[in-house]
């Protein structure tokens, strides 16, 4: 996994099983990246981690703390 650790904008969301929100697309490095599916893990009270599969075949690891989203890393 290539570590990134940069804030990103989440452009859209979708509802997964149990009505939990998941990121649908982000903007990173001038590119619009769309996700097909993913996993969500809650860590403590405020931090959530997401492993999202993108349409380009890469896996993106995101963290959410409050309203802040961070792209932790990418696996090609």
HTML snippet that shows the backbone in 3Dmol.js (N, CA, C, O; Angstrom):
<script src="https://3Dmol.org/build/3Dmol-min.js"></script>
<div id="view" style="width:600px;height:400px;position:relative"></div>
<script>
const pdb = `
ATOM      1  N   UNK A   1       0.842  -1.180   0.000  1.00  0.00           N
ATOM      2  CA  UNK A   1       0.000   0.000   0.000  1.00  0.00           C
ATOM      3  C   UNK A   1       0.886   1.242   0.000  1.00  0.00           C
ATOM      4  O   UNK A   1       1.825   1.363   0.787  1.00  0.00           O
ATOM      5  N   UNK A   2       0.565   2.142  -0.891  1.00  0.00           N
ATOM      6  CA  UNK A   2       1.247   3.429  -0.945  1.00  0.00           C
ATOM      7  C   UNK A   2       0.566   4.367   0.040  1.00  0.00           C
ATOM      8  O   UNK A   2      -0.629   4.639  -0.081  1.00  0.00           O
ATOM      9  N   UNK A   3       1.322   4.863   1.015  1.00  0.00           N
ATOM     10  CA  UNK A   3       0.755   5.758   2.023  1.00  0.00           C
ATOM     11  C   UNK A   3       0.606   7.162   1.446  1.00  0.00           C
ATOM     12  O   UNK A   3       1.513   7.669   0.786  1.00  0.00           O
ATOM     13  N   UNK A   4      -0.554   7.791   1.701  1.00  0.00           N
ATOM     14  CA  UNK A   4      -0.845   9.119   1.172  1.00  0.00           C
ATOM     15  C   UNK A   4      -1.031  10.121   2.315  1.00  0.00           C
ATOM     16  O   UNK A   4      -0.331  11.132   2.367  1.00  0.00           O
ATOM     17  N   UNK A   5      -1.962   9.852   3.226  1.00  0.00           N
ATOM     18  CA  UNK A   5      -2.271  10.703   4.374  1.00  0.00           C
ATOM     19  C   UNK A   5      -2.531  12.158   4.000  1.00  0.00           C
ATOM     20  O   UNK A   5      -1.863  13.065   4.494  1.00  0.00           O
ATOM     21  N   UNK A   6      -3.514  12.369   3.120  1.00  0.00           N
ATOM     22  CA  UNK A   6      -3.929  13.718   2.720  1.00  0.00           C
ATOM     23  C   UNK A   6      -5.439  13.837   2.844  1.00  0.00           C
ATOM     24  O   UNK A   6      -6.178  12.880   2.611  1.00  0.00           O
ATOM     25  N   UNK A   7      -5.887  15.044   3.221  1.00  0.00           N
ATOM     26  CA  UNK A   7      -7.321  15.301   3.274  1.00  0.00           C
ATOM     27  C   UNK A   7      -7.899  15.246   1.866  1.00  0.00           C
ATOM     28  O   UNK A   7      -7.265  15.695   0.910  1.00  0.00           O
ATOM     29  N   UNK A   8      -9.109  14.691   1.741  1.00  0.00           N
ATOM     30  CA  UNK A   8      -9.805  14.614   0.456  1.00  0.00           C
ATOM     31  C   UNK A   8     -11.250  15.059   0.646  1.00  0.00           C
ATOM     32  O   UNK A   8     -11.773  15.083   1.760  1.00  0.00           O
ATOM     33  N   UNK A   9     -11.877  15.407  -0.467  1.00  0.00           N
ATOM     34  CA  UNK A   9     -13.301  15.716  -0.473  1.00  0.00           C
ATOM     35  C   UNK A   9     -14.063  14.481  -0.913  1.00  0.00           C
ATOM     36  O   UNK A   9     -13.737  13.869  -1.930  1.00  0.00           O
ATOM     37  N   UNK A  10     -15.076  14.117  -0.147  1.00  0.00           N
ATOM     38  CA  UNK A  10     -15.979  13.044  -0.563  1.00  0.00           C
ATOM     39  C   UNK A  10     -17.119  13.718  -1.320  1.00  0.00           C
ATOM     40  O   UNK A  10     -17.855  14.530  -0.759  1.00  0.00           O
ATOM     41  N   UNK A  11     -17.257  13.373  -2.602  1.00  0.00           N
ATOM     42  CA  UNK A  11     -18.217  14.039  -3.473  1.00  0.00           C
ATOM     43  C   UNK A  11     -19.626  13.481  -3.367  1.00  0.00           C
ATOM     44  O   UNK A  11     -20.595  14.213  -3.567  1.00  0.00           O
ATOM     45  N   UNK A  12     -19.755  12.189  -3.055  1.00  0.00           N
ATOM     46  CA  UNK A  12     -21.091  11.594  -2.934  1.00  0.00           C
ATOM     47  C   UNK A  12     -21.021  10.374  -2.025  1.00  0.00           C
ATOM     48  O   UNK A  12     -19.952   9.818  -1.771  1.00  0.00           O
ATOM     49  N   UNK A  13     -22.191   9.977  -1.547  1.00  0.00           N
ATOM     50  CA  UNK A  13     -22.325   8.855  -0.625  1.00  0.00           C
ATOM     51  C   UNK A  13     -23.410   7.912  -1.123  1.00  0.00           C
ATOM     52  O   UNK A  13     -24.213   8.265  -1.986  1.00  0.00           O
ATOM     53  N   UNK A  14     -23.419   6.696  -0.559  1.00  0.00           N
ATOM     54  CA  UNK A  14     -24.529   5.779  -0.782  1.00  0.00           C
ATOM     55  C   UNK A  14     -24.841   5.087   0.535  1.00  0.00           C
ATOM     56  O   UNK A  14     -24.036   5.101   1.466  1.00  0.00           O
ATOM     57  N   UNK A  15     -26.009   4.487   0.598  1.00  0.00           N
ATOM     58  CA  UNK A  15     -26.424   3.773   1.805  1.00  0.00           C
ATOM     59  C   UNK A  15     -26.171   2.279   1.621  1.00  0.00           C
ATOM     60  O   UNK A  15     -26.636   1.668   0.659  1.00  0.00           O
ATOM     61  N   UNK A  16     -25.427   1.709   2.560  1.00  0.00           N
ATOM     62  CA  UNK A  16     -25.142   0.270   2.553  1.00  0.00           C
ATOM     63  C   UNK A  16     -26.134  -0.427   3.478  1.00  0.00           C
ATOM     64  O   UNK A  16     -27.038   0.200   4.029  1.00  0.00           O
ATOM     65  N   UNK A  17     -25.950  -1.703   3.633  1.00  0.00           N
ATOM     66  CA  UNK A  17     -26.795  -2.520   4.507  1.00  0.00           C
ATOM     67  C   UNK A  17     -26.903  -1.873   5.888  1.00  0.00           C
ATOM     68  O   UNK A  17     -25.903  -1.432   6.455  1.00  0.00           O
ATOM     69  N   UNK A  18     -28.099  -1.823   6.412  1.00  0.00           N
ATOM     70  CA  UNK A  18     -28.309  -1.213   7.716  1.00  0.00           C
ATOM     71  C   UNK A  18     -28.356   0.302   7.671  1.00  0.00           C
ATOM     72  O   UNK A  18     -28.259   0.956   8.709  1.00  0.00           O
ATOM     73  N   UNK A  19     -28.505   0.876   6.465  1.00  0.00           N
ATOM     74  CA  UNK A  19     -28.593   2.320   6.260  1.00  0.00           C
ATOM     75  C   UNK A  19     -27.340   3.070   6.716  1.00  0.00           C
ATOM     76  O   UNK A  19     -27.431   4.223   7.138  1.00  0.00           O
ATOM     77  N   UNK A  20     -26.195   2.438   6.637  1.00  0.00           N
ATOM     78  CA  UNK A  20     -24.935   3.105   6.962  1.00  0.00           C
ATOM     79  C   UNK A  20     -24.416   3.810   5.723  1.00  0.00           C
ATOM     80  O   UNK A  20     -24.436   3.248   4.628  1.00  0.00           O
ATOM     81  N   UNK A  21     -23.953   5.033   5.892  1.00  0.00           N
ATOM     82  CA  UNK A  21     -23.443   5.777   4.741  1.00  0.00           C
ATOM     83  C   UNK A  21     -22.020   5.341   4.411  1.00  0.00           C
ATOM     84  O   UNK A  21     -21.200   5.086   5.293  1.00  0.00           O
ATOM     85  N   UNK A  22     -21.760   5.265   3.115  1.00  0.00           N
ATOM     86  CA  UNK A  22     -20.451   4.890   2.593  1.00  0.00           C
ATOM     87  C   UNK A  22     -20.063   5.909   1.522  1.00  0.00           C
ATOM     88  O   UNK A  22     -20.934   6.421   0.818  1.00  0.00           O
ATOM     89  N   UNK A  23     -18.776   6.209   1.389  1.00  0.00           N
ATOM     90  CA  UNK A  23     -18.372   7.133   0.329  1.00  0.00           C
ATOM     91  C   UNK A  23     -18.555   6.493  -1.049  1.00  0.00           C
ATOM     92  O   UNK A  23     -18.198   5.331  -1.243  1.00  0.00           O
ATOM     93  N   UNK A  24     -19.103   7.236  -1.999  1.00  0.00           N
ATOM     94  CA  UNK A  24     -19.303   6.759  -3.372  1.00  0.00           C
ATOM     95  C   UNK A  24     -18.192   7.271  -4.286  1.00  0.00           C
ATOM     96  O   UNK A  24     -17.769   6.564  -5.201  1.00  0.00           O
ATOM     97  N   UNK A  25     -17.713   8.504  -4.042  1.00  0.00           N
ATOM     98  CA  UNK A  25     -16.690   9.085  -4.913  1.00  0.00           C
ATOM     99  C   UNK A  25     -15.896  10.141  -4.150  1.00  0.00           C
ATOM    100  O   UNK A  25     -16.421  10.817  -3.265  1.00  0.00           O
ATOM    101  N   UNK A  26     -14.609  10.269  -4.515  1.00  0.00           N
ATOM    102  CA  UNK A  26     -13.745  11.306  -3.945  1.00  0.00           C
ATOM    103  C   UNK A  26     -13.031  12.038  -5.079  1.00  0.00           C
ATOM    104  O   UNK A  26     -12.964  11.560  -6.211  1.00  0.00           O
ATOM    105  N   UNK A  27     -12.506  13.197  -4.743  1.00  0.00           N
ATOM    106  CA  UNK A  27     -11.607  13.905  -5.641  1.00  0.00           C
ATOM    107  C   UNK A  27     -10.223  13.862  -5.011  1.00  0.00           C
ATOM    108  O   UNK A  27     -10.036  14.261  -3.861  1.00  0.00           O
ATOM    109  N   UNK A  28      -9.250  13.370  -5.785  1.00  0.00           N
ATOM    110  CA  UNK A  28      -7.873  13.293  -5.296  1.00  0.00           C
ATOM    111  C   UNK A  28      -6.923  13.561  -6.455  1.00  0.00           C
ATOM    112  O   UNK A  28      -7.011  12.917  -7.500  1.00  0.00           O
ATOM    113  N   UNK A  29      -6.029  14.499  -6.270  1.00  0.00           N
ATOM    114  CA  UNK A  29      -5.031  14.809  -7.291  1.00  0.00           C
ATOM    115  C   UNK A  29      -5.652  15.236  -8.617  1.00  0.00           C
ATOM    116  O   UNK A  29      -5.102  14.957  -9.682  1.00  0.00           O
ATOM    117  N   UNK A  30      -6.785  15.906  -8.552  1.00  0.00           N
ATOM    118  CA  UNK A  30      -7.463  16.343  -9.763  1.00  0.00           C
ATOM    119  C   UNK A  30      -8.290  15.266 -10.442  1.00  0.00           C
ATOM    120  O   UNK A  30      -8.933  15.534 -11.457  1.00  0.00           O
ATOM    121  N   UNK A  31      -8.287  14.047  -9.900  1.00  0.00           N
ATOM    122  CA  UNK A  31      -9.061  12.945 -10.471  1.00  0.00           C
ATOM    123  C   UNK A  31     -10.331  12.703  -9.652  1.00  0.00           C
ATOM    124  O   UNK A  31     -10.341  12.863  -8.431  1.00  0.00           O
ATOM    125  N   UNK A  32     -11.388  12.317 -10.344  1.00  0.00           N
ATOM    126  CA  UNK A  32     -12.653  11.937  -9.714  1.00  0.00           C
ATOM    127  C   UNK A  32     -12.655  10.415  -9.658  1.00  0.00           C
ATOM    128  O   UNK A  32     -12.678   9.756 -10.698  1.00  0.00           O
ATOM    129  N   UNK A  33     -12.631   9.851  -8.450  1.00  0.00           N
ATOM    130  CA  UNK A  33     -12.522   8.408  -8.260  1.00  0.00           C
ATOM    131  C   UNK A  33     -13.854   7.879  -7.728  1.00  0.00           C
ATOM    132  O   UNK A  33     -14.351   8.340  -6.700  1.00  0.00           O
ATOM    133  N   UNK A  34     -14.417   6.916  -8.435  1.00  0.00           N
ATOM    134  CA  UNK A  34     -15.708   6.329  -8.068  1.00  0.00           C
ATOM    135  C   UNK A  34     -15.495   4.938  -7.480  1.00  0.00           C
ATOM    136  O   UNK A  34     -14.718   4.142  -8.007  1.00  0.00           O
ATOM    137  N   UNK A  35     -16.198   4.653  -6.376  1.00  0.00           N
ATOM    138  CA  UNK A  35     -16.084   3.366  -5.702  1.00  0.00           C
ATOM    139  C   UNK A  35     -17.254   2.456  -6.073  1.00  0.00           C
ATOM    140  O   UNK A  35     -18.379   2.911  -6.277  1.00  0.00           O
ATOM    141  N   UNK A  36     -16.957   1.159  -6.156  1.00  0.00           N
ATOM    142  CA  UNK A  36     -17.989   0.177  -6.473  1.00  0.00           C
ATOM    143  C   UNK A  36     -18.556  -0.477  -5.221  1.00  0.00           C
ATOM    144  O   UNK A  36     -19.750  -0.769  -5.157  1.00  0.00           O
ATOM    145  N   UNK A  37     -17.695  -0.709  -4.217  1.00  0.00           N
ATOM    146  CA  UNK A  37     -18.139  -1.270  -2.947  1.00  0.00           C
ATOM    147  C   UNK A  37     -17.047  -1.085  -1.923  1.00  0.00           C
ATOM    148  O   UNK A  37     -15.972  -0.574  -2.238  1.00  0.00           O
ATOM    149  N   UNK A  38     -17.315  -1.501  -0.687  1.00  0.00           N
ATOM    150  CA  UNK A  38     -16.300  -1.319   0.338  1.00  0.00           C
ATOM    151  C   UNK A  38     -16.709  -1.886   1.675  1.00  0.00           C
ATOM    152  O   UNK A  38     -17.808  -2.416   1.843  1.00  0.00           O
ATOM    153  N   UNK A  39     -15.802  -1.763   2.619  1.00  0.00           N
ATOM    154  CA  UNK A  39     -16.004  -2.208   3.997  1.00  0.00           C
ATOM    155  C   UNK A  39     -15.834  -1.024   4.929  1.00  0.00           C
ATOM    156  O   UNK A  39     -15.070  -0.099   4.654  1.00  0.00           O
ATOM    157  N   UNK A  40     -16.552  -1.071   6.026  1.00  0.00           N
ATOM    158  CA  UNK A  40     -16.506   0.009   7.010  1.00  0.00           C
ATOM    159  C   UNK A  40     -16.162  -0.581   8.368  1.00  0.00           C
ATOM    160  O   UNK A  40     -16.708  -1.614   8.756  1.00  0.00           O
ATOM    161  N   UNK A  41     -15.256   0.076   9.096  1.00  0.00           N
ATOM    162  CA  UNK A  41     -14.842  -0.372  10.422  1.00  0.00           C
ATOM    163  C   UNK A  41     -14.831   0.825  11.357  1.00  0.00           C
ATOM    164  O   UNK A  41     -14.191   1.838  11.074  1.00  0.00           O
ATOM    165  N   UNK A  42     -15.533   0.708  12.457  1.00  0.00           N
ATOM    166  CA  UNK A  42     -15.536   1.776  13.464  1.00  0.00           C
ATOM    167  C   UNK A  42     -14.412   1.493  14.459  1.00  0.00           C
ATOM    168  O   UNK A  42     -14.297   0.390  14.992  1.00  0.00           O
ATOM    169  N   UNK A  43     -13.584   2.516  14.699  1.00  0.00           N
ATOM    170  CA  UNK A  43     -12.476   2.412  15.644  1.00  0.00           C
ATOM    171  C   UNK A  43     -12.710   3.458  16.726  1.00  0.00           C
ATOM    172  O   UNK A  43     -12.543   4.652  16.475  1.00  0.00           O
ATOM    173  N   UNK A  44     -13.090   3.032  17.911  1.00  0.00           N
ATOM    174  CA  UNK A  44     -13.394   3.982  18.973  1.00  0.00           C
ATOM    175  C   UNK A  44     -14.709   4.699  18.706  1.00  0.00           C
ATOM    176  O   UNK A  44     -15.534   4.236  17.918  1.00  0.00           O
ATOM    177  N   UNK A  45     -14.893   5.830  19.370  1.00  0.00           N
ATOM    178  CA  UNK A  45     -16.150   6.569  19.251  1.00  0.00           C
ATOM    179  C   UNK A  45     -16.210   7.471  18.032  1.00  0.00           C
ATOM    180  O   UNK A  45     -17.296   7.701  17.499  1.00  0.00           O
ATOM    181  N   UNK A  46     -15.081   7.988  17.576  1.00  0.00           N
ATOM    182  CA  UNK A  46     -15.127   9.033  16.554  1.00  0.00           C
ATOM    183  C   UNK A  46     -14.465   8.667  15.234  1.00  0.00           C
ATOM    184  O   UNK A  46     -14.696   9.353  14.238  1.00  0.00           O
ATOM    185  N   UNK A  47     -13.658   7.624  15.181  1.00  0.00           N
ATOM    186  CA  UNK A  47     -12.887   7.310  13.980  1.00  0.00           C
ATOM    187  C   UNK A  47     -13.484   6.113  13.249  1.00  0.00           C
ATOM    188  O   UNK A  47     -13.814   5.095  13.856  1.00  0.00           O
ATOM    189  N   UNK A  48     -13.614   6.258  11.931  1.00  0.00           N
ATOM    190  CA  UNK A  48     -14.075   5.160  11.090  1.00  0.00           C
ATOM    191  C   UNK A  48     -13.082   4.967   9.959  1.00  0.00           C
ATOM    192  O   UNK A  48     -12.557   5.938   9.414  1.00  0.00           O
ATOM    193  N   UNK A  49     -12.824   3.716   9.607  1.00  0.00           N
ATOM    194  CA  UNK A  49     -11.951   3.385   8.485  1.00  0.00           C
ATOM    195  C   UNK A  49     -12.776   2.723   7.389  1.00  0.00           C
ATOM    196  O   UNK A  49     -13.719   1.983   7.669  1.00  0.00           O
ATOM    197  N   UNK A  50     -12.411   2.998   6.135  1.00  0.00           N
ATOM    198  CA  UNK A  50     -13.114   2.446   4.981  1.00  0.00           C
ATOM    199  C   UNK A  50     -12.090   1.862   4.026  1.00  0.00           C
ATOM    200  O   UNK A  50     -11.073   2.495   3.742  1.00  0.00           O
ATOM    201  N   UNK A  51     -12.346   0.665   3.530  1.00  0.00           N
ATOM    202  CA  UNK A  51     -11.569   0.039   2.453  1.00  0.00           C
ATOM    203  C   UNK A  51     -12.487   0.008   1.244  1.00  0.00           C
ATOM    204  O   UNK A  51     -13.441  -0.769   1.208  1.00  0.00           O
ATOM    205  N   UNK A  52     -12.208   0.845   0.257  1.00  0.00           N
ATOM    206  CA  UNK A  52     -13.116   1.023  -0.867  1.00  0.00           C
ATOM    207  C   UNK A  52     -12.462   0.559  -2.171  1.00  0.00           C
ATOM    208  O   UNK A  52     -11.335   0.943  -2.483  1.00  0.00           O
ATOM    209  N   UNK A  53     -13.185  -0.270  -2.924  1.00  0.00           N
ATOM    210  CA  UNK A  53     -12.736  -0.724  -4.242  1.00  0.00           C
ATOM    211  C   UNK A  53     -13.217   0.283  -5.279  1.00  0.00           C
ATOM    212  O   UNK A  53     -14.387   0.664  -5.298  1.00  0.00           O
ATOM    213  N   UNK A  54     -12.294   0.708  -6.141  1.00  0.00           N
ATOM    214  CA  UNK A  54     -12.620   1.720  -7.150  1.00  0.00           C
ATOM    215  C   UNK A  54     -12.822   1.073  -8.518  1.00  0.00           C
ATOM    216  O   UNK A  54     -12.406  -0.059  -8.763  1.00  0.00           O
ATOM    217  N   UNK A  55     -13.468   1.821  -9.391  1.00  0.00           N
ATOM    218  CA  UNK A  55     -13.710   1.335 -10.749  1.00  0.00           C
ATOM    219  C   UNK A  55     -12.404   1.144 -11.516  1.00  0.00           C
ATOM    220  O   UNK A  55     -12.381   0.411 -12.505  1.00  0.00           O
ATOM    221  N   UNK A  56     -11.313   1.788 -11.081  1.00  0.00           N
ATOM    222  CA  UNK A  56     -10.017   1.638 -11.754  1.00  0.00           C
ATOM    223  C   UNK A  56      -9.238   0.417 -11.262  1.00  0.00           C
ATOM    224  O   UNK A  56      -8.107   0.190 -11.693  1.00  0.00           O
ATOM    225  N   UNK A  57      -9.840  -0.375 -10.357  1.00  0.00           N
ATOM    226  CA  UNK A  57      -9.200  -1.594  -9.867  1.00  0.00           C
ATOM    227  C   UNK A  57      -8.364  -1.416  -8.613  1.00  0.00           C
ATOM    228  O   UNK A  57      -7.917  -2.409  -8.039  1.00  0.00           O
ATOM    229  N   UNK A  58      -8.141  -0.211  -8.175  1.00  0.00           N
ATOM    230  CA  UNK A  58      -7.358   0.053  -6.968  1.00  0.00           C
ATOM    231  C   UNK A  58      -8.245   0.002  -5.735  1.00  0.00           C
ATOM    232  O   UNK A  58      -9.466   0.125  -5.827  1.00  0.00           O
ATOM    233  N   UNK A  59      -7.611  -0.181  -4.573  1.00  0.00           N
ATOM    234  CA  UNK A  59      -8.313  -0.160  -3.292  1.00  0.00           C
ATOM    235  C   UNK A  59      -7.812   1.056  -2.522  1.00  0.00           C
ATOM    236  O   UNK A  59      -6.608   1.253  -2.354  1.00  0.00           O
ATOM    237  N   UNK A  60      -8.756   1.861  -2.061  1.00  0.00           N
ATOM    238  CA  UNK A  60      -8.454   3.095  -1.349  1.00  0.00           C
ATOM    239  C   UNK A  60      -8.839   2.944   0.109  1.00  0.00           C
ATOM    240  O   UNK A  60      -9.955   2.527   0.419  1.00  0.00           O
ATOM    241  N   UNK A  61      -7.924   3.280   1.007  1.00  0.00           N
ATOM    242  CA  UNK A  61      -8.210   3.264   2.441  1.00  0.00           C
ATOM    243  C   UNK A  61      -8.455   4.703   2.875  1.00  0.00           C
ATOM    244  O   UNK A  61      -7.594   5.569   2.715  1.00  0.00           O
ATOM    245  N   UNK A  62      -9.637   4.943   3.423  1.00  0.00           N
ATOM    246  CA  UNK A  62     -10.033   6.272   3.883  1.00  0.00           C
ATOM    247  C   UNK A  62     -10.311   6.229   5.372  1.00  0.00           C
ATOM    248  O   UNK A  62     -10.729   5.202   5.907  1.00  0.00           O
ATOM    249  N   UNK A  63     -10.076   7.353   6.042  1.00  0.00           N
ATOM    250  CA  UNK A  63     -10.507   7.474   7.429  1.00  0.00           C
ATOM    251  C   UNK A  63     -11.407   8.695   7.538  1.00  0.00           C
ATOM    252  O   UNK A  63     -11.220   9.692   6.840  1.00  0.00           O
ATOM    253  N   UNK A  64     -12.385   8.594   8.425  1.00  0.00           N
ATOM    254  CA  UNK A  64     -13.293   9.697   8.682  1.00  0.00           C
ATOM    255  C   UNK A  64     -13.287   9.981  10.164  1.00  0.00           C
ATOM    256  O   UNK A  64     -13.497   9.090  10.986  1.00  0.00           O
ATOM    257  N   UNK A  65     -13.043  11.234  10.493  1.00  0.00           N
ATOM    258  CA  UNK A  65     -13.125  11.668  11.875  1.00  0.00           C
ATOM    259  C   UNK A  65     -13.953  12.946  11.868  1.00  0.00           C
ATOM    260  O   UNK A  65     -13.496  13.997  11.420  1.00  0.00           O
ATOM    261  N   UNK A  66     -15.175  12.834  12.371  1.00  0.00           N
ATOM    262  CA  UNK A  66     -16.108  13.957  12.275  1.00  0.00           C
ATOM    263  C   UNK A  66     -16.449  14.199  10.821  1.00  0.00           C
ATOM    264  O   UNK A  66     -16.879  13.281  10.122  1.00  0.00           O
ATOM    265  N   UNK A  67     -16.263  15.425  10.357  1.00  0.00           N
ATOM    266  CA  UNK A  67     -16.535  15.744   8.950  1.00  0.00           C
ATOM    267  C   UNK A  67     -15.272  15.738   8.098  1.00  0.00           C
ATOM    268  O   UNK A  67     -15.319  16.078   6.916  1.00  0.00           O
ATOM    269  N   UNK A  68     -14.139  15.351   8.693  1.00  0.00           N
ATOM    270  CA  UNK A  68     -12.861  15.322   7.969  1.00  0.00           C
ATOM    271  C   UNK A  68     -12.585  13.935   7.402  1.00  0.00           C
ATOM    272  O   UNK A  68     -12.690  12.928   8.102  1.00  0.00           O
ATOM    273  N   UNK A  69     -12.229  13.904   6.112  1.00  0.00           N
ATOM    274  CA  UNK A  69     -11.886  12.664   5.430  1.00  0.00           C
ATOM    275  C   UNK A  69     -10.417  12.697   5.026  1.00  0.00           C
ATOM    276  O   UNK A  69      -9.932  13.695   4.493  1.00  0.00           O
ATOM    277  N   UNK A  70      -9.711  11.590   5.286  1.00  0.00           N
ATOM    278  CA  UNK A  70      -8.300  11.470   4.930  1.00  0.00           C
ATOM    279  C   UNK A  70      -8.107  10.233   4.070  1.00  0.00           C
ATOM    280  O   UNK A  70      -8.577   9.146   4.408  1.00  0.00           O
ATOM    281  N   UNK A  71      -7.404  10.411   2.945  1.00  0.00           N
ATOM    282  CA  UNK A  71      -6.987   9.269   2.133  1.00  0.00           C
ATOM    283  C   UNK A  71      -5.708   8.741   2.774  1.00  0.00           C
ATOM    284  O   UNK A  71      -4.650   9.364   2.673  1.00  0.00           O
ATOM    285  N   UNK A  72      -5.811   7.596   3.429  1.00  0.00           N
ATOM    286  CA  UNK A  72      -4.700   7.004   4.151  1.00  0.00           C
ATOM    287  C   UNK A  72      -3.703   6.382   3.180  1.00  0.00           C
ATOM    288  O   UNK A  72      -2.495   6.566   3.324  1.00  0.00           O
ATOM    289  N   UNK A  73      -4.216   5.636   2.179  1.00  0.00           N
ATOM    290  CA  UNK A  73      -3.323   4.980   1.236  1.00  0.00           C
ATOM    291  C   UNK A  73      -4.079   4.333   0.107  1.00  0.00           C
ATOM    292  O   UNK A  73      -5.306   4.239   0.127  1.00  0.00           O
ATOM    293  N   UNK A  74      -3.316   3.882  -0.894  1.00  0.00           N
ATOM    294  CA  UNK A  74      -3.882   3.252  -2.092  1.00  0.00           C
ATOM    295  C   UNK A  74      -3.090   1.990  -2.408  1.00  0.00           C
ATOM    296  O   UNK A  74      -1.862   1.980  -2.326  1.00  0.00           O
ATOM    297  N   UNK A  75      -3.809   0.918  -2.772  1.00  0.00           N
ATOM    298  CA  UNK A  75      -3.196  -0.300  -3.254  1.00  0.00           C
ATOM    299  C   UNK A  75      -3.614  -0.472  -4.707  1.00  0.00           C
ATOM    300  O   UNK A  75      -4.803  -0.563  -5.011  1.00  0.00           O
ATOM    301  N   UNK A  76      -2.637  -0.517  -5.598  1.00  0.00           N
ATOM    302  CA  UNK A  76      -2.944  -0.632  -7.040  1.00  0.00           C
ATOM    303  C   UNK A  76      -3.234  -2.067  -7.421  1.00  0.00           C
ATOM    304  O   UNK A  76      -3.510  -2.352  -8.586  1.00  0.00           O
TER     305      UNK A  76
END
`;
const viewer = $3Dmol.createViewer("view");
viewer.addModel(pdb, "pdb");
viewer.setStyle({}, {cartoon: {color: "spectrum"}});
viewer.zoomTo();
viewer.render();
</script>
